[in-house]
């Protein structure tokens, strides 16, 4: 590994550690939906006191931008060296690529919702695309893979740290643990957002928003 690549990886890890705090809050917010829509929105409101504080929000957006550039650069450099070898190399590369795609699209969707439509990006926005076809055909795997990929990517990184600490025997168990957590949390969030736990009303402004992308959209009736 070249000195430049090593510096890029160190910067990637450092910014990732800061972002991991926000990601943990974000996943916790989604999981709070198991206790109802009001619980979700109240938890989000409390968390927003922190991450929508202007200096922190600017820092988060800058770090996300850094991660996008660094992630794409490291992914490109890795693929230039040849195909990944072994399960964990494939897991690291594929999960990083999937999460990179998710972050770019999610930031764009977030920007469009807030800037172009002046929508409140709360529970009702997140769940609006999970209420019926054709949106669920894309967004169910989209949300699930986003959660699974980020925890898989974190898990592969933690696995290497465990190996470096001299605990090679448990390293694979740690990596698998993160992957299983990603699958379980992803599935739990899907249940929350699709209305499997309770009815989710579709607000008129959300229906108008969805019909801008698919004019024939008709919400399913219960």
C-alpha positions in Angstrom: 0.0 0.0 0.0 1.4 3.4 -1.0 1.9 6.2 1.6 -0.8 8.2 -0.2 -3.3 5.3 0.0 -2.5 4.8 3.6 -3.2 8.5 4.4 -6.5 8.3 2.5 -7.5 5.3 4.5 -6.6 6.9 7.8 -8.7 10.0 6.9 -11.5 7.7 5.8 -11.5 6.0 9.2 -11.3 9.2 11.2 -14.3 10.8 9.4 -16.2 7.5 9.6 -15.8 7.4 13.4 -17.5 10.8 13.7 -20.2 9.9 11.2 -20.8 6.6 13.1 -22.2 8.6 16.0 -24.8 10.2 13.7 -25.6 6.9 11.9 -26.2 5.3 15.3 -28.6 8.1 16.2 -30.3 7.8 12.9 -30.8 4.0 13.1 -32.0 4.4 16.7 -34.5 7.0 15.5 -35.9 4.6 12.9 -36.1 1.8 15.5 -38.0 4.0 17.9 -40.8 3.7 15.3 -41.6 0.3 16.9 -43.3 2.4 19.6 -45.4 4.4 17.3 -45.2 7.4 14.9 -45.3 9.9 17.8 -42.4 8.2 19.4 -40.4 8.3 16.2 -41.0 12.0 15.7 -40.3 12.9 19.3 -37.0 11.0 19.2 -36.1 12.7 15.9 -37.0 16.1 17.4 -34.7 15.5 20.3 -31.8 14.3 18.1 -32.3 17.3 15.7 -31.4 19.6 18.6 -27.9 18.2 18.2 -27.4 17.4 14.5 -29.4 20.4 13.1 -27.4 22.8 15.2 -25.9 24.8 12.3 -22.2 24.2 13.0 -22.8 20.5 13.6 -25.0 20.2 10.5 -22.4 21.9 8.4 -19.7 19.6 9.8 -21.9 16.5 9.1 -22.5 17.6 5.5 -18.8 18.3 5.0 -17.9 14.9 6.5 -20.4 13.1 4.2 -18.9 14.9 1.2 -15.4 13.8 2.3 -16.6 10.2 2.8 -18.2 10.2 -0.7 -15.0 11.4 -2.3 -12.7 9.2 -0.2 -15.0 6.2 -0.6 -15.2 6.5 -4.3 -11.4 7.1 -4.5 -10.5 4.1 -2.3 -13.1 1.9 -4.2 -11.6 2.8 -7.5 -8.0 2.2 -6.3 -9.0 -1.1 -4.8 -10.6 -2.3 -8.1 -7.6 -1.1 -10.1 -5.4 -3.4 -8.0 -7.5 -6.3 -9.1 -10.5 -8.3 -8.0 -11.1 -8.7 -4.3 -9.8 -11.9 -2.9 -11.8 -13.8 -0.3 -15.1 -13.3 1.4 -14.1 -10.4 3.6 -12.5 -8.4 0.8 -15.6 -8.8 -1.3 -17.8 -7.9 1.7 -15.8 -4.7 2.3 -15.8 -3.6 -1.4 -19.4 -4.4 -2.1 -20.8 -3.0 1.1 -18.8 0.2 0.6 -20.1 0.5 -3.0 -23.7 0.0 -2.0 -23.5 2.5 0.9 -21.7 5.0 -1.3 -24.6 4.8 -3.8 -27.2 5.1 -0.9 -25.5 8.2 0.6 -25.4 10.0 -2.7 -29.1 9.3 -3.5 -30.3 9.9 0.0 -28.6 13.3 0.3 -30.1 14.3 -3.1 -33.6 13.1 -2.1 -33.2 14.9 1.3 -32.2 18.1 -0.5 -35.1 17.9 -3.0 -37.6 17.3 -0.3 -36.5 20.2 1.9 -35.5 22.7 -0.8 -37.8 22.1 -3.7 -40.9 20.8 -1.8 -40.5 22.4 1.6 -41.5 19.1 3.2 -40.9 18.1 6.8 -38.5 15.1 6.5 -40.0 13.3 9.4 -41.6 9.8 9.8 -44.2 10.6 7.2 -41.6 11.5 4.6 -39.5 8.4 5.2 -42.6 6.1 5.1 -44.3 7.7 2.2 -42.4 5.7 -0.4 -43.0 2.4 1.5 -46.8 2.4 1.3 -47.5 0.7 -2.0 -46.4 -0.1 -5.5 -44.4 0.9 -7.5 -42.3 2.7 -4.9 -41.9 -0.3 -2.6 -40.4 -2.4 -5.4 -37.4 -0.1 -5.2 -37.4 1.3 -1.7 -37.8 -1.9 0.4 -34.5 -3.3 -0.9 -33.0 0.2 -0.9 -33.6 0.8 2.8 -32.7 -2.8 3.8 -29.4 -2.8 1.8 -28.5 0.6 3.1 -28.6 -0.6 6.7 -27.1 -4.0 5.9 -24.3 -2.4 3.9 -23.3 0.2 6.4 -23.1 -2.3 9.3 -21.3 -4.8 7.1 -18.8 -2.1 6.1 -18.2 -1.1 9.7 -18.0 -4.8 10.7 -15.2 -5.5 8.1 -13.3 -2.5 9.5 -13.7 -3.6 13.1 -12.7 -7.1 12.1 -9.3 -5.8 10.9 -8.8 -3.9 14.1 -9.5 -7.1 16.1 -7.0 -8.9 14.0 -4.4 -6.2 14.5 -5.0 -6.4 18.2 -4.0 -10.1 18.1 -7.4 -11.7 18.4 -7.6 -13.3 15.0 -9.8 -16.2 16.2 -12.7 -14.0 17.2 -12.3 -11.5 14.3 -14.6 -13.4 12.0 -17.2 -13.7 14.7 -17.2 -10.0 15.2 -17.6 -9.4 11.4 -20.4 -11.9 11.2 -22.1 -10.3 14.2 -22.1 -6.9 12.5 -23.6 -8.4 9.4 -26.4 -10.2 11.3 -27.1 -7.0 13.2 -27.4 -5.2 9.9 -29.8 -7.7 8.5 -32.0 -7.7 11.7 -32.0 -3.9 12.1 -32.7 -3.5 8.4 -35.7 -5.9 8.6 -37.0 -4.2 11.7 -36.9 -0.8 10.0 -38.7 -2.1 7.0 -41.5 -3.4 9.2 -41.8 0.1 10.8 -41.9 2.1 7.6 -44.2 -0.2 5.6 -46.9 0.0 8.2 -46.7 -3.6 9.2 -47.0 -2.6 12.9 -49.8 0.0 12.6 -51.6 2.1 10.0 -49.7 5.0 8.5 -51.8 7.8 7.1 -50.4 9.4 3.9 -50.5 13.2 4.2 -51.9 15.2 1.2 -48.5 16.9 0.7 -46.8 13.6 0.6 -49.2 12.2 -2.0 -48.6 15.3 -4.1 -44.9 14.7 -3.8 -45.1 11.1 -4.8 -47.4 11.9 -7.8 -44.7 14.3 -9.1 -42.6 11.2 -9.7 -45.4 8.8 -10.6 -48.6 10.6 -11.6 -50.8 7.5 -11.6 -49.9 6.6 -8.0 -52.9 5.6 -5.9 -52.3 4.6 -2.3 -53.5 1.2 -1.3 -56.7 1.1 0.7 -56.8 -0.9 3.9 
